[in-house]
Amino acid sequence: MRCKGGQVWVETVIYTLIGLSVIAVVLSAALPKIEEKQDSIVIEQSIEALRIIDSKISQIKVAAGNRRIVDLEIESGELIIDADKDEIRWVLDSSFAYSEEGVRVPLGSIDVLTVQDSGGYKVELIVPYTFDIQHDGRDVAKTFSVAPVPYRMVIENVGLNVNNELIVNFVVS
């Protein structure tokens, strides 16, 4: 009788170890896919945020003095207002290649560039403009990182410069 009681405990331990091993194997296969899906969702949200900013810019281009306010949450990556290059970029780290690697792929008004980075990929969402982009009235690049509260972005049509080029100014707080 004593041998049977010990055998039950041994079997219980073995079945528990087998069950835990199966769970570990399933998780090791599923976690990378879950991370890829999470990264894909974050990239899609960033694309949508850039589209909102671009639509606000389209609205203010009509007349000088127009301004729009966008409350922008940055939960991942960095938003760069690059006044030197007259473009807005959102740079994200990703665990998978969102687009063809090393090729600038157009997605409407947004260009997507994926490059391999140490341990994964860097996805750049780029919105180039044909007019003068400024930050606080200057042609400087400004980077905005992840923050616990949304950034308040004021986008303003300042008018034309000496070259008859539209000036769009960003003031972010």
Buried (B, 14 or more C-beta within 10 A) or exposed (E): EEEEEEEEEEEEEEEEEEEEEEEEEEEEEEEEEEBBEEBBEBBEEBBEBBBBBBEBBEEBEEEEEBBBEBEBEBEBBBBBBBBEBBBBBBBBBBBBBBBEEEEEEEBEBBBBBBEEEEEBBBBBBBBBBEBBBBBEEEBEBBEBEEEEEEBEBBBBBBEEEEEEEBBBBBBBE
